[in-house]
Amino acid sequence: MDFLNKFNVRKDAEKSPSGPVSWIEISESVSRRCQFQPDGQLSVKIIDDSRPAIQRVVDSFLSTFFPSGYPYSVNEGYLRYTQFRALQHVTSAALSVLSTQSLLFAAGLRPTAAQATVVSWVLKDGMQHVGKLICSNLGTRMDSEPKRWRVIADVLYDFGAGLEVISPLCPHLFLQMAGLGNFAKGMAVVAARATRLPIYSSFAKEGNLSDLFAKGEAISTLFNVVGIGAGLQLASTICSSIQGKLVAAPLLSIVHVYCVVEQMRATPINTLNPQRTAMIVADFVKSGRIPSPADLRYHEDLVFPGRLIEDAGSVKVGRALHEVIKPSRLVEMKQMFPEEKFVLNQTHKWVDMVLEHDASGEDALRGWLVAAYTANIKGPSHEPTASVLLEAYEKMNDVFTPFVSELQAKGWHTDRFLDGVGSRFAW
């Protein structure tokens, strides 16, 4: 009897239409009514918003141009990076308008400021594509040093724009100036795009790389429009003559490059490359402290990243194995450290380290620590003895496990080592 009653109740429930499921959510002075529609779609309607008008504008701006959950969803330095990126796009777009107008003057035309912005899209072809093809072969170098190549990209862009600005001074060389300028710009475009992903990845804190990328493009679009407007104003006023452009263009270029440098200084790249690995090892050997990516960002050398760091053993990575070590010495090293994926060889000025083809970031760290401890232990002789190397190796093994654990806890990726076009070997 109970079974029949339950069956009837269930049958009646299936016959009766179910009402829409809805609820009210309250968050930060905003009340929203959420309701599932018959087709399964969720509709959200604001029923009460007690925020002041200025706060609504600020929240709307943040939701459009900053990733969801900001500032807790990004790593340290994102705001400073974004501020200088916005100014960079303004100066870049303004400089582009002035350089295009100069090209048209050099070609014998007398364009208005508005025409310069339209024709700039046509002038990007030709030699620019050649520059793109050449720069595409440098991708591995950009993986290793994205900051350096991002700065190089904007220097190349400004070089190309500078050639276009001065082209009216030598109209008989119009084709050469325009071609070389667009060639430099083509290389700049590839380098800037190739380095964008590792830079965004360094700020992603909660797997929100796509959100960061989308909001970054929104900022680029907004401030490019602002820069075009500023360029139009300059082109029709103080920069309508070549003399005005020769004053304004260098100033815009200086501000442009300065903004890019400050962006890169604010970016906490968390992958291991030769420079960052040497800085980490030097800090650890000297003070026992392990720096985070945010700690190192302002100490990276963006111009000469290959400088030797004495406290880290003056290690140089990437030379070919046959240039670094004699066969007899190679056999001796492999017998001494049979399980390791690195080879070390002392020269008068530095220590060469060559990695096996499948070596990871941890393998590079092990070799670097051995080199650093060897430099601290050995006497004035240039060539360390086998006993010194073994002592340094044992010291590295004693500290390596907690060392790597703390590195990973600080946010470093130790699973790979980005040495650019460095030579490796198979044993």
Stockholm file with secondary structure:
# STOCKHOLM 1.0

chainA/1-427         MDFLNKFNVRKDAEKSPSGPVSWIEISESVSRRCQFQPDGQLSVKIIDDSRPAIQRVVDSFLSTFFPSGYPYSVNEGYLRYTQFRALQHVTSAALSVLSTQSLLFAAGLRPTAAQATVVSWVLKDGMQHVGKLICSNLGTRMDSEPKRWRVIADVLYDFGAGLEVISPLCPHLFLQMAGLGNFAKGMAVVAARATRLPIYSSFAKEGNLSDLFAKGEAISTLFNVVGIGAGLQLASTICSSIQGKLVAAPLLSIVHVYCVVEQMRATPINTLNPQRTAMIVADFVKSGRIPSPADLRYHEDLVFPGRLIEDAGSVKVGRALHEVIKPSRLVEMKQMFPEEKFVLNQTHKWVDMVLEHDASGEDALRGWLVAAYTANIKGPSHEPTASVLLEAYEKMNDVFTPFVSELQAKGWHTDRFLDGVGSRFAW
#=GR chainA/1-427 SS CHHHHHHHHHHHHHHSCCCCCEEEEEETTEEEEEEECTTSCEEEEEEEECSCHHHHHHHHHHHHHSCTTTTTTBCTTHHHHHHHHHHHHHHHHHHHHHHHHHHHHHTTCCCCHHHHHHHTTTTTSTHHHHHHHHHGGGHHHHHHCHHHHHHHHHHHHHHHHHHHHHGGGCGGGHHHHHHHHHHHHHHHHHHHHHHHHHHHHHHBSSSCHHHHHHHHHHHHHHHHHHHHHHHHHHHHTTTSSHHHHHHHHHHHHHHHHHHHHHHHHHCCCCEECHHHHHHHHHHHHHHSCCCCHHHHTTTCCSSCTTCCCGGGTCEEECCCHHHHCCHHHHHHHHHHSTTCSEEEEECSSCEEEEEETTCCHHHHHHHHHHHHHHHHHSCSCSSCCHHHHHHHHHHHHHHHHHHHHHHHHTTCEEEEECCTTCCEECC
#=GC SS_cons         CHHHHHHHHHHHHHHSCCCCCEEEEEETTEEEEEEECTTSCEEEEEEEECSCHHHHHHHHHHHHHSCTTTTTTBCTTHHHHHHHHHHHHHHHHHHHHHHHHHHHHHTTCCCCHHHHHHHTTTTTSTHHHHHHHHHGGGHHHHHHCHHHHHHHHHHHHHHHHHHHHHGGGCGGGHHHHHHHHHHHHHHHHHHHHHHHHHHHHHHBSSSCHHHHHHHHHHHHHHHHHHHHHHHHHHHHTTTSSHHHHHHHHHHHHHHHHHHHHHHHHHCCCCEECHHHHHHHHHHHHHHSCCCCHHHHTTTCCSSCTTCCCGGGTCEEECCCHHHHCCHHHHHHHHHHSTTCSEEEEECSSCEEEEEETTCCHHHHHHHHHHHHHHHHHSCSCSSCCHHHHHHHHHHHHHHHHHHHHHHHHTTCEEEEECCTTCCEECC
//
